[in-house]
Amino acid sequence: MYLGKVIGRVVATQKYEGLEGVRLMVVQPIDHDQKPTQAPLVAADAAQSGLGDIVYCESGREASMALDEKFVPVDQCIVGHVDEIDA
Amino acid sequence: MQFGRVIGSVVSTQKDPKIMNFKLLVVRTLNPANEDTGSYVVAVDAVGAGVGEVVLYATGSSARQTVQTDAKPIDAVIMAIIDSWDIQGEVVFRKE
């Protein structure tokens, strides 16, 4: 998993079957000091995230495990919100 | 997932029999500022995307998580056609 900051939203009415209602957010991957670590990417949102939230995300095949419909082509997913980072 | 713009399609009669009836599209990767990144992928279309459309695509083994690509040698699949996206509340792209 990796830390991220929600920096945007994507609207796509035409999505793969089973992804209806799944929100898509633009996430900037960050480190524990909130510094960017790589280019922003798009993640499905399984944690009711909002703009500016600090979150943590799952990538790869496991990303879809956080969604209701699991057999869907999703390779990034927000799985939780961060209250605090002690590092 | 990554942003991309469909710039063409691949016609291939001689290929692995497991991927016989797939629509293969050439997708130019875009960054979140809607600029070309110079890289591209050949992706299976799972949502009826056409040339010129801006899409999202998933890669890796997640790309096999569709009914048609399950257990097939596929590592990139187009899974959404984008209407719009915004960064920090500012619309970066909107479909005409």
N, CA and C atoms of all chains as a GROMACS GRO file, in nm:
protein
  549
    1MET      N    1   0.086  -0.120   0.000
    1MET     CA    2   0.000   0.000   0.000
    1MET      C    3   0.087   0.122   0.000
    2TYR      N    4   0.030   0.235  -0.034
    2TYR     CA    5   0.108   0.361  -0.037
    2TYR      C    6   0.020   0.476   0.009
    3LEU      N    7   0.084   0.581   0.058
    3LEU     CA    8   0.013   0.701   0.102
    3LEU      C    9  -0.018   0.788  -0.020
    4GLY      N   10  -0.128   0.863  -0.008
    4GLY     CA   11  -0.163   0.951  -0.120
    4GLY      C   12  -0.245   1.069  -0.072
    5LYS      N   13  -0.253   1.171  -0.160
    5LYS     CA   14  -0.340   1.285  -0.132
    5LYS      C   15  -0.439   1.296  -0.247
    6VAL      N   16  -0.568   1.312  -0.215
    6VAL     CA   17  -0.669   1.322  -0.320
    6VAL      C   18  -0.663   1.463  -0.378
    7ILE      N   19  -0.632   1.474  -0.508
    7ILE     CA   20  -0.615   1.606  -0.569
    7ILE      C   21  -0.719   1.634  -0.676
    8GLY      N   22  -0.803   1.536  -0.709
    8GLY     CA   23  -0.901   1.562  -0.814
    8GLY      C   24  -1.001   1.449  -0.826
    9ARG      N   25  -1.097   1.470  -0.918
    9ARG     CA   26  -1.202   1.370  -0.941
    9ARG      C   27  -1.217   1.345  -1.091
   10VAL      N   28  -1.260   1.222  -1.126
   10VAL     CA   29  -1.284   1.188  -1.267
   10VAL      C   30  -1.431   1.150  -1.280
   11VAL      N   31  -1.497   1.205  -1.384
   11VAL     CA   32  -1.636   1.166  -1.412
   11VAL      C   33  -1.635   1.079  -1.537
   12ALA      N   34  -1.690   0.957  -1.524
   12ALA     CA   35  -1.694   0.867  -1.640
   12ALA      C   36  -1.824   0.789  -1.632
   13THR      N   37  -1.924   0.828  -1.711
   13THR     CA   38  -2.052   0.758  -1.704
   13THR      C   39  -2.041   0.622  -1.771
   14GLN      N   40  -1.955   0.613  -1.873
   14GLN     CA   41  -1.941   0.484  -1.943
   14GLN      C   42  -1.822   0.409  -1.883
   15LYS      N   43  -1.850   0.317  -1.790
   15LYS     CA   44  -1.744   0.241  -1.721
   15LYS      C   45  -1.772   0.092  -1.740
   16TYR      N   46  -1.673   0.013  -1.702
   16TYR     CA   47  -1.687  -0.132  -1.713
   16TYR      C   48  -1.801  -0.176  -1.622
   17GLU      N   49  -1.877  -0.272  -1.671
   17GLU     CA   50  -1.992  -0.329  -1.598
   17GLU      C   51  -1.949  -0.370  -1.458
   18GLY      N   52  -2.025  -0.324  -1.355
   18GLY     CA   53  -1.989  -0.358  -1.218
   18GLY      C   54  -1.923  -0.241  -1.147
   19LEU      N   55  -1.885  -0.138  -1.226
   19LEU     CA   56  -1.821  -0.021  -1.164
   19LEU      C   57  -1.919   0.095  -1.152
   20GLU      N   58  -2.048   0.065  -1.179
   20GLU     CA   59  -2.147   0.172  -1.162
   20GLU      C   60  -2.141   0.220  -1.017
   21GLY      N   61  -2.145   0.351  -0.997
   21GLY     CA   62  -2.147   0.404  -0.861
   21GLY      C   63  -2.011   0.409  -0.795
   22VAL      N   64  -1.908   0.353  -0.860
   22VAL     CA   65  -1.775   0.360  -0.801
   22VAL      C   66  -1.712   0.493  -0.841
   23ARG      N   67  -1.674   0.574  -0.741
   23ARG     CA   68  -1.613   0.704  -0.771
   23ARG      C   69  -1.467   0.685  -0.806
   24LEU      N   70  -1.419   0.773  -0.895
   24LEU     CA   71  -1.280   0.767  -0.940
   24LEU      C   72  -1.213   0.898  -0.901
   25MET      N   73  -1.104   0.887  -0.827
   25MET     CA   74  -1.034   1.005  -0.777
   25MET      C   75  -0.893   1.013  -0.833
   26VAL      N   76  -0.844   1.137  -0.851
   26VAL     CA   77  -0.704   1.155  -0.891
   26VAL      C   78  -0.623   1.163  -0.762
   27VAL      N   79  -0.524   1.077  -0.748
   27VAL     CA   80  -0.445   1.068  -0.624
   27VAL      C   81  -0.299   1.098  -0.653
   28GLN      N   82  -0.241   1.182  -0.571
   28GLN     CA   83  -0.096   1.210  -0.578
   28GLN      C   84  -0.027   1.123  -0.472
   29PRO      N   85   0.046   1.017  -0.516
   29PRO     CA   86   0.120   0.938  -0.417
   29PRO      C   87   0.222   1.024  -0.342
   30ILE      N   88   0.230   1.009  -0.208
   30ILE     CA   89   0.320   1.092  -0.125
   30ILE      C   90   0.396   1.004  -0.028
   31ASP      N   91   0.500   1.066   0.035
   31ASP     CA   92   0.572   0.992   0.140
   31ASP      C   93   0.522   1.038   0.277
   32HIS      N   94   0.588   0.993   0.384
   32HIS     CA   95   0.537   1.025   0.518
   32HIS      C   96   0.548   1.174   0.549
   33ASP      N   97   0.629   1.248   0.469
   33ASP     CA   98   0.636   1.394   0.487
   33ASP      C   99   0.544   1.466   0.389
   34GLN      N  100   0.454   1.389   0.325
   34GLN     CA  101   0.360   1.442   0.225
   34GLN      C  102   0.428   1.498   0.102
   35LYS      N  103   0.549   1.448   0.072
   35LYS     CA  104   0.616   1.492  -0.052
   35LYS      C  105   0.580   1.394  -0.164
   36PRO      N  106   0.554   1.445  -0.287
   36PRO     CA  107   0.517   1.355  -0.398
   36PRO      C  108   0.626   1.251  -0.423
   37THR      N  109   0.585   1.129  -0.451
   37THR     CA  110   0.683   1.022  -0.478
   37THR      C  111   0.679   0.975  -0.624
   38GLN      N  112   0.569   0.999  -0.692
   38GLN     CA  113   0.560   0.962  -0.834
   38GLN      C  114   0.447   1.042  -0.896
   39ALA      N  115   0.423   1.019  -1.028
   39ALA     CA  116   0.319   1.097  -1.097
   39ALA      C  117   0.181   1.061  -1.041
   40PRO      N  118   0.086   1.155  -1.042
   40PRO     CA  119  -0.049   1.124  -0.997
   40PRO      C  120  -0.112   1.014  -1.082
   41LEU      N  121  -0.209   0.945  -1.022
   41LEU     CA  122  -0.277   0.837  -1.093
   41LEU      C  123  -0.425   0.839  -1.054
   42VAL      N  124  -0.501   0.748  -1.114
   42VAL     CA  125  -0.645   0.748  -1.084
   42VAL      C  126  -0.676   0.623  -1.004
   43ALA      N  127  -0.749   0.640  -0.895
   43ALA     CA  128  -0.784   0.526  -0.808
   43ALA      C  129  -0.934   0.520  -0.786
   44ALA      N  130  -0.986   0.399  -0.779
   44ALA     CA  131  -1.125   0.383  -0.738
   44ALA      C  132  -1.132   0.421  -0.590
   45ASP      N  133  -1.247   0.465  -0.543
   45ASP     CA  134  -1.256   0.513  -0.404
   45ASP      C  135  -1.349   0.421  -0.324
   46ALA      N  136  -1.289   0.349  -0.229
   46ALA     CA  137  -1.368   0.260  -0.143
   46ALA      C  138  -1.378   0.318  -0.002
   47ALA      N  139  -1.345   0.451   0.012
   47ALA     CA  140  -1.341   0.506   0.148
   47ALA      C  141  -1.409   0.642   0.156
   48GLN      N  142  -1.501   0.670   0.064
   48GLN     CA  143  -1.574   0.799   0.064
   48GLN      C  144  -1.479   0.917   0.083
   49SER      N  145  -1.381   0.928  -0.007
   49SER     CA  146  -1.279   1.032   0.008
   49SER      C  147  -1.327   1.163  -0.052
   50GLY      N  148  -1.260   1.270  -0.009
   50GLY     CA  149  -1.289   1.404  -0.064
   50GLY      C  150  -1.159   1.471  -0.104
   51LEU      N  151  -1.174   1.581  -0.175
   51LEU     CA  152  -1.058   1.656  -0.222
   51LEU      C  153  -0.971   1.696  -0.102
   52GLY      N  154  -0.840   1.674  -0.112
   52GLY     CA  155  -0.747   1.714  -0.006
   52GLY      C  156  -0.724   1.608   0.100
   53ASP      N  157  -0.806   1.502   0.101
   53ASP     CA  158  -0.787   1.398   0.204
   53ASP      C  159  -0.652   1.329   0.186
   54ILE      N  160  -0.590   1.297   0.303
   54ILE     CA  161  -0.471   1.211   0.301
   54ILE      C  162  -0.521   1.068   0.321
   55VAL      N  163  -0.484   0.982   0.227
   55VAL     CA  164  -0.540   0.846   0.225
   55VAL      C  165  -0.429   0.743   0.208
   56TYR      N  166  -0.467   0.615   0.213
   56TYR     CA  167  -0.371   0.513   0.169
   56TYR      C  168  -0.443   0.423   0.069
   57CYS      N  169  -0.366   0.375  -0.026
   57CYS     CA  170  -0.422   0.310  -0.143
   57CYS      C  171  -0.356   0.173  -0.165
   58GLU      N  172  -0.433   0.087  -0.231
   58GLU     CA  173  -0.389  -0.047  -0.268
   58GLU      C  174  -0.366  -0.047  -0.419
   59SER      N  175  -0.260  -0.115  -0.466
   59SER     CA  176  -0.244  -0.119  -0.612
   59SER      C  177  -0.240  -0.265  -0.658
   60GLY      N  178  -0.247  -0.281  -0.787
   60GLY     CA  179  -0.243  -0.415  -0.845
   60GLY      C  180  -0.379  -0.482  -0.837
   61ARG      N  181  -0.373  -0.613  -0.852
   61ARG     CA  182  -0.497  -0.692  -0.857
   61ARG      C  183  -0.578  -0.679  -0.729
   62GLU      N  184  -0.508  -0.661  -0.616
   62GLU     CA  185  -0.578  -0.654  -0.487
   62GLU      C  186  -0.665  -0.529  -0.478
   63ALA      N  187  -0.638  -0.430  -0.560
   63ALA     CA  188  -0.713  -0.304  -0.551
   63ALA      C  189  -0.863  -0.330  -0.560
   64SER      N  190  -0.903  -0.426  -0.643
   64SER     CA  191  -1.048  -0.445  -0.660
   64SER      C  192  -1.111  -0.518  -0.542
   65MET      N  193  -1.028  -0.575  -0.454
   65MET     CA  194  -1.084  -0.651  -0.341
   65MET      C  195  -1.160  -0.560  -0.245
   66ALA      N  196  -1.132  -0.428  -0.251
   66ALA     CA  197  -1.200  -0.336  -0.159
   66ALA      C  198  -1.336  -0.293  -0.214
   67LEU      N  199  -1.368  -0.335  -0.334
   67LEU     CA  200  -1.494  -0.290  -0.397
   67LEU      C  201  -1.602  -0.398  -0.380
   68ASP      N  202  -1.728  -0.358  -0.396
   68ASP     CA  203  -1.837  -0.456  -0.385
   68ASP      C  204  -1.822  -0.562  -0.495
   69GLU      N  205  -1.810  -0.513  -0.618
   69GLU     CA  206  -1.793  -0.606  -0.732
   69GLU      C  207  -1.642  -0.626  -0.746
   70LYS      N  208  -1.593  -0.746  -0.722
   70LYS     CA  209  -1.447  -0.766  -0.715
   70LYS      C  210  -1.384  -0.801  -0.848
   71PHE      N  211  -1.461  -0.862  -0.939
   71PHE     CA  212  -1.400  -0.905  -1.064
   71PHE      C  213  -1.411  -0.792  -1.166
   72VAL      N  214  -1.336  -0.686  -1.138
   72VAL     CA  215  -1.341  -0.566  -1.224
   72VAL      C  216  -1.198  -0.519  -1.250
   73PRO      N  217  -1.176  -0.458  -1.368
   73PRO     CA  218  -1.040  -0.416  -1.404
   73PRO      C  219  -1.000  -0.286  -1.334
   74VAL      N  220  -0.963  -0.297  -1.207
   74VAL     CA  221  -0.921  -0.181  -1.129
   74VAL      C  222  -0.782  -0.211  -1.074
   75ASP      N  223  -0.686  -0.119  -1.093
   75ASP     CA  224  -0.550  -0.151  -1.043
   75ASP      C  225  -0.502  -0.053  -0.937
   76GLN      N  226  -0.590   0.042  -0.896
   76GLN     CA  227  -0.556   0.133  -0.784
   76GLN      C  228  -0.686   0.158  -0.707
   77CYS      N  229  -0.681   0.156  -0.575
   77CYS     CA  230  -0.803   0.182  -0.497
   77CYS      C  231  -0.768   0.244  -0.363
   78ILE      N  232  -0.842   0.352  -0.330
   78ILE     CA  233  -0.827   0.414  -0.198
   78ILE      C  234  -0.897   0.324  -0.096
   79VAL      N  235  -0.825   0.280   0.006
   79VAL     CA  236  -0.884   0.186   0.101
   79VAL      C  237  -0.898   0.244   0.241
   80GLY      N  238  -0.842   0.362   0.268
   80GLY     CA  239  -0.858   0.417   0.403
   80GLY      C  240  -0.809   0.559   0.415
   81HIS      N  241  -0.854   0.624   0.522
   81HIS     CA  242  -0.813   0.762   0.548
   81HIS      C  243  -0.705   0.763   0.656
   82VAL      N  244  -0.617   0.863   0.649
   82VAL     CA  245  -0.507   0.874   0.746
   82VAL      C  246  -0.541   0.984   0.845
   83ASP      N  247  -0.542   0.951   0.976
   83ASP     CA  248  -0.562   1.054   1.077
   83ASP      C  249  -0.427   1.115   1.115
   84GLU      N  250  -0.326   1.028   1.123
   84GLU     CA  251  -0.198   1.076   1.173
   84GLU      C  252  -0.088   0.984   1.124
   85ILE      N  253   0.029   1.043   1.097
   85ILE     CA  254   0.144   0.959   1.059
   85ILE      C  255   0.255   0.986   1.159
   86ASP      N  256   0.301   0.883   1.230
   86ASP     CA  257   0.416   0.898   1.320
   86ASP      C  258   0.534   0.833   1.249
   87ALA      N  259   0.633   0.913   1.216
   87ALA     CA  260   0.748   0.850   1.145
   87ALA      C  261   0.878   0.912   1.195
   88MET      N  262  -0.520   0.351  -1.213
   88MET     CA  263  -0.544   0.359  -1.357
   88MET      C  264  -0.474   0.481  -1.413
   89GLN      N  265  -0.460   0.484  -1.545
   89GLN     CA  266  -0.392   0.594  -1.612
   89GLN      C  267  -0.487   0.661  -1.711
   90PHE      N  268  -0.462   0.790  -1.736
   90PHE     CA  269  -0.536   0.862  -1.840
   90PHE      C  270  -0.475   0.827  -1.975
   91GLY      N  271  -0.559   0.820  -2.080
   91GLY     CA  272  -0.504   0.794  -2.213
   91GLY      C  273  -0.600   0.845  -2.319
   92ARG      N  274  -0.544   0.865  -2.440
   92ARG     CA  275  -0.629   0.903  -2.553
   92ARG      C  276  -0.613   0.795  -2.660
   93VAL      N  277  -0.725   0.742  -2.710
   93VAL     CA  278  -0.720   0.638  -2.812
   93VAL      C  279  -0.678   0.703  -2.944
   94ILE      N  280  -0.565   0.657  -2.999
   94ILE     CA  281  -0.516   0.722  -3.122
   94ILE      C  282  -0.522   0.628  -3.241
   95GLY      N  283  -0.559   0.502  -3.219
   95GLY     CA  284  -0.568   0.412  -3.334
   95GLY      C  285  -0.603   0.272  -3.290
   96SER      N  286  -0.607   0.182  -3.386
   96SER     CA  287  -0.638   0.043  -3.349
   96SER      C  288  -0.537  -0.049  -3.417
   97VAL      N  289  -0.527  -0.170  -3.368
   97VAL     CA  290  -0.432  -0.269  -3.420
   97VAL      C  291  -0.513  -0.380  -3.485
   98VAL      N  292  -0.485  -0.406  -3.614
   98VAL     CA  293  -0.550  -0.519  -3.680
   98VAL      C  294  -0.446  -0.630  -3.686
   99SER      N  295  -0.482  -0.748  -3.636
   99SER     CA  296  -0.384  -0.856  -3.632
   99SER      C  297  -0.456  -0.988  -3.655
  100THR      N  298  -0.430  -1.048  -3.769
  100THR     CA  299  -0.499  -1.175  -3.796
  100THR      C  300  -0.419  -1.291  -3.738
  101GLN      N  301  -0.285  -1.270  -3.728
  101GLN     CA  302  -0.204  -1.380  -3.676
  101GLN      C  303  -0.164  -1.346  -3.533
  102LYS      N  304  -0.231  -1.412  -3.436
  102LYS     CA  305  -0.197  -1.382  -3.296
  102LYS      C  306  -0.235  -1.503  -3.210
  103ASP      N  307  -0.204  -1.492  -3.085
  103ASP     CA  308  -0.234  -1.600  -2.992
  103ASP      C  309  -0.384  -1.632  -3.002
  104PRO      N  310  -0.419  -1.758  -3.025
  104PRO     CA  311  -0.561  -1.791  -3.043
  104PRO      C  312  -0.649  -1.747  -2.927
  105LYS      N  313  -0.587  -1.734  -2.806
  105LYS     CA  314  -0.670  -1.696  -2.691
  105LYS      C  315  -0.718  -1.552  -2.700
  106ILE      N  316  -0.652  -1.471  -2.785
  106ILE     CA  317  -0.699  -1.331  -2.789
  106ILE      C  318  -0.757  -1.300  -2.926
  107MET      N  319  -0.820  -1.401  -2.986
  107MET     CA  320  -0.868  -1.390  -3.124
  107MET      C  321  -0.966  -1.272  -3.140
  108ASN      N  322  -1.075  -1.268  -3.064
  108ASN     CA  323  -1.176  -1.168  -3.102
  108ASN      C  324  -1.176  -1.046  -3.011
  109PHE      N  325  -1.056  -0.992  -2.983
  109PHE     CA  326  -1.047  -0.871  -2.902
  109PHE      C  327  -1.024  -0.749  -2.990
  110LYS      N  328  -1.082  -0.636  -2.946
  110LYS     CA  329  -1.055  -0.511  -3.014
  110LYS      C  330  -0.932  -0.452  -2.946
  111LEU      N  331  -0.822  -0.437  -3.021
  111LEU     CA  332  -0.697  -0.384  -2.966
  111LEU      C  333  -0.683  -0.238  -3.008
  112LEU      N  334  -0.670  -0.150  -2.911
  112LEU     CA  335  -0.660  -0.007  -2.941
  112LEU      C  336  -0.524   0.046  -2.898
  113VAL      N  337  -0.473   0.142  -2.975
  113VAL     CA  338  -0.346   0.206  -2.939
  113VAL      C  339  -0.382   0.329  -2.856
  114VAL      N  340  -0.329   0.335  -2.732
  114VAL     CA  341  -0.365   0.442  -2.639
  114VAL      C  342  -0.240   0.522  -2.605
  115ARG      N  343  -0.246   0.652  -2.630
  115ARG     CA  344  -0.135   0.741  -2.594
  115ARG      C  345  -0.159   0.782  -2.448
  116THR      N  346  -0.062   0.760  -2.359
  116THR     CA  347  -0.080   0.794  -2.218
  116THR      C  348  -0.078   0.946  -2.200
  117LEU      N  349  -0.168   0.993  -2.113
  117LEU     CA  350  -0.175   1.137  -2.082
  117LEU      C  351  -0.142   1.157  -1.935
  118ASN      N  352  -0.087   1.273  -1.900
  118ASN     CA  353  -0.069   1.302  -1.758
  118ASN      C  354  -0.193   1.377  -1.707
  119PRO      N  355  -0.207   1.398  -1.575
  119PRO     CA  356  -0.329   1.460  -1.524
  119PRO      C  357  -0.352   1.603  -1.573
  120ALA      N  358  -0.248   1.662  -1.639
  120ALA     CA  359  -0.268   1.795  -1.697
  120ALA      C  360  -0.314   1.782  -1.842
  121ASN      N  361  -0.352   1.660  -1.883
  121ASN     CA  362  -0.401   1.630  -2.018
  121ASN      C  363  -0.294   1.655  -2.124
  122GLU      N  364  -0.168   1.625  -2.089
  122GLU     CA  365  -0.057   1.637  -2.186
  122GLU      C  366  -0.004   1.499  -2.219
  123ASP      N  367   0.040   1.482  -2.345
  123ASP     CA  368   0.103   1.356  -2.385
  123ASP      C  369   0.225   1.328  -2.299
  124THR      N  370   0.241   1.202  -2.256
  124THR     CA  371   0.362   1.171  -2.179
  124THR      C  372   0.466   1.106  -2.272
  125GLY      N  373   0.429   1.082  -2.396
  125GLY     CA  374   0.525   1.023  -2.489
  125GLY      C  375   0.524   0.871  -2.486
  126SER      N  376   0.447   0.813  -2.389
  126SER     CA  377   0.443   0.666  -2.391
  126SER      C  378   0.304   0.621  -2.434
  127TYR      N  379   0.294   0.493  -2.468
  127TYR     CA  380   0.164   0.444  -2.514
  127TYR      C  381   0.151   0.298  -2.476
  128VAL      N  382   0.029   0.247  -2.486
  128VAL     CA  383   0.005   0.104  -2.466
  128VAL      C  384  -0.090   0.053  -2.573
  129VAL      N  385  -0.086  -0.076  -2.596
  129VAL     CA  386  -0.191  -0.140  -2.676
  129VAL      C  387  -0.283  -0.208  -2.575
  130ALA      N  388  -0.409  -0.166  -2.574
  130ALA     CA  389  -0.500  -0.215  -2.470
  130ALA      C  390  -0.624  -0.278  -2.532
  131VAL      N  391  -0.679  -0.375  -2.461
  131VAL     CA  392  -0.806  -0.435  -2.503
  131VAL      C  393  -0.918  -0.339  -2.464
  132ASP      N  394  -1.012  -0.319  -2.554
  132ASP     CA  395  -1.124  -0.229  -2.524
  132ASP      C  396  -1.237  -0.310  -2.460
  133ALA      N  397  -1.279  -0.266  -2.340
  133ALA     CA  398  -1.388  -0.338  -2.270
  133ALA      C  399  -1.511  -0.251  -2.254
  134VAL      N  400  -1.507  -0.127  -2.312
  134VAL     CA  401  -1.622  -0.037  -2.291
  134VAL      C  402  -1.669   0.029  -2.421
  135GLY      N  403  -1.620  -0.014  -2.535
  135GLY     CA  404  -1.666   0.044  -2.662
  135GLY      C  405  -1.602   0.178  -2.693
  136ALA      N  406  -1.474   0.193  -2.660
  136ALA     CA  407  -1.406   0.321  -2.684
  136ALA      C  408  -1.374   0.335  -2.832
  137GLY      N  409  -1.375   0.459  -2.880
  137GLY     CA  410  -1.343   0.485  -3.020
  137GLY      C  411  -1.219   0.572  -3.033
  138VAL      N  412  -1.166   0.581  -3.154
  138VAL     CA  413  -1.044   0.661  -3.176
  138VAL      C  414  -1.076   0.807  -3.141
  139GLY      N  415  -0.985   0.871  -3.070
  139GLY     CA  416  -1.003   1.011  -3.032
  139GLY      C  417  -1.058   1.027  -2.891
  140GLU      N  418  -1.119   0.919  -2.838
  140GLU     CA  419  -1.179   0.930  -2.704
  140GLU      C  420  -1.072   0.927  -2.596
  141VAL      N  421  -1.099   0.999  -2.487
  141VAL     CA  422  -1.008   1.000  -2.372
  141VAL      C  423  -1.063   0.898  -2.272
  142VAL      N  424  -0.974   0.812  -2.223
  142VAL     CA  425  -1.017   0.694  -2.147
  142VAL      C  426  -0.931   0.675  -2.023
  143LEU      N  427  -0.970   0.576  -1.941
  143LEU     CA  428  -0.886   0.525  -1.833
  143LEU      C  429  -0.855   0.380  -1.867
  144TYR      N  430  -0.730   0.340  -1.837
  144TYR     CA  431  -0.699   0.199  -1.860
  144TYR      C  432  -0.628   0.142  -1.736
  145ALA      N  433  -0.652   0.016  -1.710
  145ALA     CA  434  -0.587  -0.055  -1.598
  145ALA      C  435  -0.482  -0.147  -1.658
  146THR      N  436  -0.375  -0.172  -1.581
  146THR     CA  437  -0.267  -0.258  -1.633
  146THR      C  438  -0.234  -0.366  -1.532
  147GLY      N  439  -0.148  -0.455  -1.576
  147GLY     CA  440  -0.107  -0.564  -1.488
  147GLY      C  441  -0.215  -0.670  -1.480
  148SER      N  442  -0.211  -0.750  -1.374
  148SER     CA  443  -0.305  -0.863  -1.367
  148SER      C  444  -0.448  -0.813  -1.348
  149SER      N  445  -0.464  -0.688  -1.304
  149SER     CA  446  -0.601  -0.634  -1.295
  149SER      C  447  -0.667  -0.632  -1.432
  150ALA      N  448  -0.585  -0.623  -1.536
  150ALA     CA  449  -0.641  -0.615  -1.672
  150ALA      C  450  -0.706  -0.748  -1.711
  151ARG      N  451  -0.673  -0.854  -1.636
  151ARG     CA  452  -0.736  -0.983  -1.668
  151ARG      C  453  -0.867  -1.001  -1.593
  152GLN      N  454  -0.903  -0.900  -1.513
  152GLN     CA  455  -1.024  -0.915  -1.432
  152GLN      C  456  -1.148  -0.865  -1.506
  153THR      N  457  -1.165  -0.916  -1.628
  153THR     CA  458  -1.291  -0.891  -1.698
  153THR      C  459  -1.332  -1.027  -1.756
  154VAL      N  460  -1.459  -1.039  -1.785
  154VAL     CA  461  -1.511  -1.167  -1.834
  154VAL      C  462  -1.434  -1.210  -1.959
  155GLN      N  463  -1.407  -1.112  -2.047
  155GLN     CA  464  -1.347  -1.150  -2.177
  155GLN      C  465  -1.196  -1.171  -2.165
  156THR      N  466  -1.128  -1.106  -2.067
  156THR     CA  467  -0.981  -1.120  -2.064
  156THR      C  468  -0.935  -1.218  -1.956
  157ASP      N  469  -1.029  -1.276  -1.882
  157ASP     CA  470  -0.993  -1.369  -1.775
  157ASP      C  471  -0.905  -1.483  -1.829
  158ALA      N  472  -0.791  -1.504  -1.762
  158ALA     CA  473  -0.699  -1.614  -1.798
  158ALA      C  474  -0.645  -1.600  -1.940
  159LYS      N  475  -0.639  -1.478  -1.987
  159LYS     CA  476  -0.585  -1.454  -2.122
  159LYS      C  477  -0.458  -1.369  -2.109
  160PRO      N  478  -0.370  -1.375  -2.209
  160PRO     CA  479  -0.245  -1.298  -2.201
  160PRO      C  480  -0.269  -1.150  -2.232
  161ILE      N  481  -0.332  -1.079  -2.136
  161ILE     CA  482  -0.366  -0.937  -2.155
  161ILE      C  483  -0.316  -0.860  -2.034
  162ASP      N  484  -0.247  -0.746  -2.056
  162ASP     CA  485  -0.200  -0.670  -1.939
  162ASP      C  486  -0.246  -0.525  -1.941
  163ALA      N  487  -0.335  -0.489  -2.035
  163ALA     CA  488  -0.388  -0.351  -2.035
  163ALA      C  489  -0.530  -0.356  -2.090
  164VAL      N  490  -0.624  -0.293  -2.017
  164VAL     CA  491  -0.764  -0.295  -2.062
  164VAL      C  492  -0.825  -0.157  -2.037
  165ILE      N  493  -0.896  -0.108  -2.138
  165ILE     CA  494  -0.966   0.020  -2.123
  165ILE      C  495  -1.094  -0.008  -2.046
  166MET      N  496  -1.112   0.060  -1.929
  166MET     CA  497  -1.226   0.027  -1.842
  166MET      C  498  -1.317   0.146  -1.818
  167ALA      N  499  -1.288   0.263  -1.881
  167ALA     CA  500  -1.379   0.377  -1.866
  167ALA      C  501  -1.354   0.477  -1.978
  168ILE      N  502  -1.462   0.543  -2.022
  168ILE     CA  503  -1.452   0.654  -2.117
  168ILE      C  504  -1.481   0.780  -2.036
  169ILE      N  505  -1.389   0.876  -2.040
  169ILE     CA  506  -1.396   0.990  -1.949
  169ILE      C  507  -1.487   1.100  -2.005
  170ASP      N  508  -1.577   1.150  -1.917
  170ASP     CA  509  -1.657   1.268  -1.951
  170ASP      C  510  -1.580   1.394  -1.913
  171SER      N  511  -1.523   1.395  -1.790
  171SER     CA  512  -1.445   1.512  -1.747
  171SER      C  513  -1.359   1.473  -1.628
  172TRP      N  514  -1.257   1.553  -1.600
  172TRP     CA  515  -1.187   1.539  -1.472
  172TRP      C  516  -1.139   1.675  -1.428
  173ASP      N  517  -1.127   1.688  -1.295
  173ASP     CA  518  -1.079   1.816  -1.243
  173ASP      C  519  -0.965   1.790  -1.145
  174ILE      N  520  -0.877   1.889  -1.133
  174ILE     CA  521  -0.765   1.885  -1.039
  174ILE      C  522  -0.779   2.009  -0.951
  175GLN      N  523  -0.782   1.989  -0.820
  175GLN     CA  524  -0.801   2.100  -0.726
  175GLN      C  525  -0.923   2.186  -0.765
  176GLY      N  526  -1.029   2.118  -0.813
  176GLY     CA  527  -1.152   2.190  -0.843
  176GLY      C  528  -1.154   2.255  -0.979
  177GLU      N  529  -1.041   2.250  -1.052
  177GLU     CA  530  -1.038   2.313  -1.185
  177GLU      C  531  -1.054   2.207  -1.293
  178VAL      N  532  -1.150   2.225  -1.383
  178VAL     CA  533  -1.173   2.124  -1.487
  178VAL      C  534  -1.054   2.124  -1.583
  179VAL      N  535  -0.991   2.007  -1.599
  179VAL     CA  536  -0.875   1.994  -1.687
  179VAL      C  537  -0.918   1.941  -1.822
  180PHE      N  538  -1.023   1.855  -1.820
  180PHE     CA  539  -1.070   1.798  -1.947
  180PHE      C  540  -1.221   1.784  -1.941
  181ARG      N  541  -1.289   1.816  -2.052
  181ARG     CA  542  -1.432   1.791  -2.063
  181ARG      C  543  -1.459   1.742  -2.205
  182LYS      N  544  -1.531   1.632  -2.216
  182LYS     CA  545  -1.562   1.573  -2.346
  182LYS      C  546  -1.655   1.667  -2.421
  183GLU      N  547  -1.619   1.694  -2.553
  183GLU     CA  548  -1.709   1.782  -2.632
  183GLU      C  549  -1.842   1.711  -2.658
   0.00000   0.00000   0.00000
